[in-house]
Structures are given as C-alpha cells and as structure tokens.
Amino acid sequence: MHESPISIRHLFGLIAGALCIAFAPIFAVLASQGDGAVGMWDSAFWRVCLGAVALGILFGVQRKRVIPKRSEFSGGYIWLWLPGLVFAGDFWAWHWSFEHTSVANSTLLANTAILWVTLFAWFVWKEKLTRLFVTGAGAAFAGMAMLMLSAMTHDPSTAGNPIFGDFLALLTALFYASYQLCMKRFRRDHSAPLLMFWASAVAALILFPLAWFHSDPFWPNEGKIWGALIGLGVLSHACGQGLIAYGFGGLPASLATVTLLIQPVATAFLGVWILDQPLVPMQMLGAAVVIGGLFFAIRGQVNRSNP
C-alpha cells in the first residue's frame, strides 16, 4: 500500500495542533501561580470540562448529533466510558507531575506512549517489531533514564520531588497509550470527534470529585487564571486535538506521527521562555536521545505497516 501525497494544508494543520498542545503544560502551570490560582488536579478537570463544552458547541453549530442512537448501543456502553476513564487518568497524572518535575521532562516522558502502544500490540496482538523500532525504543529508554537522572541530580525548576514527577509522567504515557488503543478499537464504529467529546465529558465527571475535595482551590477568582484555563481547555485540548485529527486525515502516517515530535520540543523551549525552567546539559542530552529514539521507533513501525 502506498502512502497518500503530502497536503500542505493538512501539514500546517498538524503542526498548528502540535503547537496548541505544546502550550498545555504552560497554561496549567500559569493557572496554578499567583492569587486566585487553582490546583493542578483542578486544572486537569477544567481542561476536559471546558474542552467538552467547546466541542459540544462545535457540534451544535455544525448540527451534528452528539447523543448516540439506540442502534449504537448494540455493543454496550463501553465505548462511552472506557476512553473517558483512561483519559481522566492521563490528565490527572500529567497535571500532577507539573508540581514535581519540569514541563520539559514531563512532556518528553509522556510522549513515549507510542512505545507502550507498540509493545502492547507486540505482546498481546503478536504484531511483529522491526529492528529499527527495537533500536529506536532502546535509545528512547536510555534517554528516559538520562532525563530521570538529570531530575535526580539537578532540577531547580520545581519545589516537589522530581523523581516522583517523572514517574507520574511515565504513568501518563501508560494512560495515554491505553487511550490510543481505545480510540483505535472504537474508531471503527464512531467518528474521532464524537469519541473525543464523550471521552472529555466522562473524564470531567470522573475528575470533578477529585478536584472538588482536593485541598487546593477549585474556583479561579482572577481573570488571568480563567484565561489560562480557557486556553488550556479550548486552545490546547479542543483545537489542538481537532487540528491533529484533521492533519492526520490528509497526510502519510509516517510523516504525521514524526511531525508530532514538534510538541515536546516546543514545550521544552516554552518552559525556558515563559516559566523560567532552565534546561541543564544532561537534560538536553537525554531529550535529544528520547526524540531521536522515538523518531526511529516510529519510522520503523510505520515503514513495516506501509510497504
């Protein structure tokens, strides 16, 4: 099977979506700083809540059906709640990690989800792994170790426990890998925007009690905090994911998946520029090794599936 030709419009859409999501950790940290700030668990709730509202409004403007038809429940309700359950775990762990480690480390480690998806497919579905994937995955795991070592020895960007934060970021990757597997399974019968709407809505329901009963403030009381949360929910969550879904629809899979590596790189630089979280040499080296490893791992698996 030959890959489709490159569409510049879809490529720009994909890059724009990756950059929107790159701002997500920045918005989350900004929403937790200063007077009227909210907690990280609270920002995770507001992200999926405001994202679901934005997606719901978009469905309403386009006059698309959001409530499933009775015939769509023939396979049970699992497609409604399972993606949302793992989505909630994804954002709960990721946002919590921002309290303990840098946004650069957190985002790079969370983006290793593609490795866990492929390893699951190999172990459970007996899919074959290419040598290039194994080599790239090995390099990515080495880079992860370097990132965690850099956090252990020198991470002045947060007041928390950097190693715990890095483990939360790896937990995020496992949750996001589970979400991707759910989307892959249920995408056969339902559109990606519909699945994302319900995943966001269910995640909001799950995260609400965690955020409400947590000790950190739930309600923002300043306009700039609301602005950061709206940016997080609407720009990063709804627009970012929507643009990525649009970009994937018109690009070869190999180009699209590798292009998404822009996101963790952009987040790392935004963390330096906006949050004053400097990158130490060991961290930069580990980041480069992770990005390079993911690049070759993705290329290896995509080339295998697209002869």
Secondary structure, 3 states (H helix, E strand, C coil): CCCCCCCHHHHHHHHHHHHHHHCHHHHHHHHCCCCCCCCHHHHHHHHHHHHHHHHHHHHHHCCCCCCCCHHHHCCCCHHHHHHHHHHHHHHHHHHHHCCCCCHHHHHHHHCCHHHHHHHHHHHCCCCCCCHHHHHHHHHHHHHHHHHHHHHHHCCCCCCCCHHHHHHHHHHHHHHHHHHHHHHHHHCCCCCHHHHHHHHHHHHHHHHHHHHHHCCCCCCCCCHHHHHHHHHHHHHHHHHHHHHHHHHHCCCCHHHHHHHCCHHHHHHHHHHHHHCCCCCCHHHHHHHHHHHHHHHHHHHHHHHHHCC
